[in-house]
Amino acid sequence: MRALGLDPAVMLLVWPVRGASEGEKQLMKDLFKNYNLKVRPAASPGAKVVVRIGMILSSFVSLNMKAEEMSTIVIMNLVTYFPFDWQNCTMVFKSYTYDSSEVDLQYALDDQGNEIKEIQYDGGFSESGEWYIRHQPSRKNEIREDLYEDITFYLIIERKPLYYVFNIIIPCILLTCIAIFNFYLPPDAGEKMGLSINVLLTLTVFLLLLADKVPETSLGVPIIVNYLMFTMILVTVSVILSVVVLNLHHRSPSTHHMPMWVRKIFIHMLPPYLGMLRPKVEMPLSLDQPPRREKNNMAISRAADEYFIRKPNTCFLFPKPNRYQSEGMCTDLRKFIDGPSHYLTLPPELKTAIEAITYIAEQLQADKDFAALREDWQYVAMVVDRMFLWIFVVFTTVGTLGIFADASFNHTPSDPFKYP
């Protein structure tokens, strides 16, 4: 019973909607009964149809830089100075069916009847967080040859680079500084190669992240990509030079002979200019051949013999008498000093001791010379490291200023029609 009682109410609700739809349909049918979309709506065949065109910008949400298009499908090909670039987005309104003798394109009028020759802002317009709108003019172009005309609107926008400066450029500069100070790290620390390779991997990750932000075009390389590649080249070269420095640091006289020009340039000439002075005076060494660890001739032994003969100890010169020892067994060294020349031979025991002491002194001197030459190689490695440090400082500073100074000349033109 309740269901039957609801049926008239449902019919009453549906019927007015159906009747309104039928009435609107009949009205549209009567209005467009003899209307043809392909016929130009002119009062006479020779009259022009005036079409007023205006453009109101309600919002500027984003610009798909990777796909190189706006919501108006405008091609963006100015990517050389990314992210310090500006773009000129043009929107052309024209008739491809009727020429200027049939359709007259004119600017829209404001409340005072003046022509509006630029893009207007809607009351609810919100500025984009990535782009500035510098100019929004329009221009009417009349082509006399084919009698066609159009009205072109120009939206000249400039990118706000703060996001890319803080998220990409400054981290790249800091990574470059770390790569430079890699040459200040002592080779004995054992982290020179690890630090350089870590910086190189970090820059590779930055380059992969940046690939999603820049346009996929071969018309130009963005300036930020140029700087990133410049930094990667510097870091790659720093890895190679770190290998050279480590190779010099671990050289020794037993494996490499230091040429005279290396000693002259990297030990005597360059250190004062690089601010590196050795704390002690360099000991003169034989540079022709590295020190040998073998027994020398007997010249040192004879010199030691003379030393012990001419400066003997008093206990040998004046031995105390021993009552249990015969007088013939007592050795008086005064015979070796004042006696004839055949007495200048030492006893076998003392001679053996002198030879042993001479051998020990020779080995100690050889070890000292060996260590000194090895320290020379390490010092050469330090000088080369410091030289590479200053070279990289100069190259990095000049390269960074040169790359970004080029972008400083890429200003938005004051005349918007200079670059249509």
Rosetta blueprint (number, residue, H / E / L):
1 M L
2 R H
3 A H
4 L H
5 G H
6 L H
7 D H
8 P H
9 A H
10 V H
11 M H
12 L H
13 L H
14 V H
15 W H
16 P H
17 V H
18 R H
19 G H
20 A H
21 S H
22 E H
23 G H
24 E H
25 K H
26 Q H
27 L H
28 M H
29 K H
30 D H
31 L H
32 F L
33 K L
34 N L
35 Y L
36 N L
37 L L
38 K L
39 V L
40 R L
41 P L
42 A L
43 A L
44 S L
45 P L
46 G L
47 A L
48 K L
49 V E
50 V E
51 V E
52 R E
53 I E
54 G L
55 M L
56 I E
57 L E
58 S L
59 S L
60 F L
61 V L
62 S L
63 L L
64 N E
65 M L
66 K L
67 A L
68 E L
69 E E
70 M L
71 S L
72 T L
73 I L
74 V L
75 I L
76 M L
77 N L
78 L L
79 V L
80 T L
81 Y L
82 F L
83 P L
84 F L
85 D L
86 W E
87 Q E
88 N E
89 C E
90 T E
91 M E
92 V E
93 F E
94 K E
95 S L
96 Y L
97 T L
98 Y L
99 D L
100 S L
101 S L
102 E L
103 V E
104 D E
105 L E
106 Q E
107 Y E
108 A L
109 L E
110 D L
111 D L
112 Q L
113 G L
114 N L
115 E E
116 I L
117 K L
118 E E
119 I L
120 Q E
121 Y E
122 D L
123 G L
124 G L
125 F L
126 S L
127 E L
128 S L
129 G L
130 E L
131 W E
132 Y E
133 I E
134 R E
135 H E
136 Q L
137 P E
138 S E
139 R E
140 K E
141 N E
142 E E
143 I E
144 R L
145 E L
146 D L
147 L L
148 Y E
149 E E
150 D E
151 I E
152 T E
153 F E
154 Y E
155 L E
156 I E
157 I E
158 E E
159 R E
160 K L
161 P L
162 L H
163 Y H
164 Y H
165 V H
166 F H
167 N H
168 I H
169 I H
170 I H
171 P H
172 C H
173 I H
174 L H
175 L H
176 T H
177 C H
178 I H
179 A H
180 I H
181 F H
182 N H
183 F H
184 Y H
185 L L
186 P L
187 P H
188 D H
189 A H
190 G L
191 E L
192 K H
193 M H
194 G H
195 L H
196 S H
197 I H
198 N H
199 V H
200 L H
201 L H
202 T H
203 L H
204 T H
205 V H
206 F H
207 L H
208 L H
209 L H
210 L H
211 A L
212 D L
213 K L
214 V L
215 P L
216 E L
217 T L
218 S L
219 L L
220 G L
221 V L
222 P L
223 I H
224 I H
225 V H
226 N H
227 Y H
228 L H
229 M H
230 F H
231 T H
232 M H
233 I H
234 L H
235 V H
236 T H
237 V H
238 S H
239 V H
240 I H
241 L H
242 S H
243 V H
244 V H
245 V H
246 L H
247 N H
248 L H
249 H H
250 H L
251 R L
252 S L
253 P L
254 S L
255 T L
256 H L
257 H L
258 M L
259 P L
260 M H
261 W H
262 V H
263 R H
264 K H
265 I H
266 F H
267 I H
268 H H
269 M H
270 L H
271 P H
272 P H
273 Y H
274 L H
275 G L
276 M L
277 L L
278 R L
279 P L
280 K L
281 V L
282 E L
283 M L
284 P L
285 L L
286 S L
287 L L
288 D L
289 Q L
290 P L
291 P L
292 R L
293 R L
294 E L
295 K L
296 N L
297 N L
298 M L
299 A H
300 I H
301 S H
302 R H
303 A H
304 A H
305 D H
306 E H
307 Y H
308 F H
309 I H
310 R H
311 K L
312 P L
313 N L
314 T H
315 C H
316 F H
317 L H
318 F L
319 P L
320 K L
321 P L
322 N L
323 R L
324 Y L
325 Q L
326 S L
327 E H
328 G H
329 M H
330 C L
331 T L
332 D L
333 L L
334 R H
335 K H
336 F H
337 I H
338 D H
339 G L
340 P L
341 S H
342 H H
343 Y H
344 L L
345 T L
346 L L
347 P L
348 P H
349 E H
350 L H
351 K H
352 T H
353 A H
354 I H
355 E H
356 A H
357 I H
358 T H
359 Y H
360 I H
361 A H
362 E H
363 Q H
364 L H
365 Q H
366 A H
367 D H
368 K H
369 D H
370 F H
371 A H
372 A H
373 L H
374 R H
375 E H
376 D H
377 W H
378 Q H
379 Y H
380 V H
381 A H
382 M H
383 V H
384 V H
385 D H
386 R H
387 M H
388 F H
389 L H
390 W H
391 I H
392 F H
393 V H
394 V H
395 F H
396 T H
397 T H
398 V H
399 G H
400 T H
401 L H
402 G H
403 I H
404 F H
405 A H
406 D H
407 A H
408 S H
409 F L
410 N L
411 H L
412 T L
413 P L
414 S L
415 D L
416 P L
417 F L
418 K L
419 Y L
420 P L
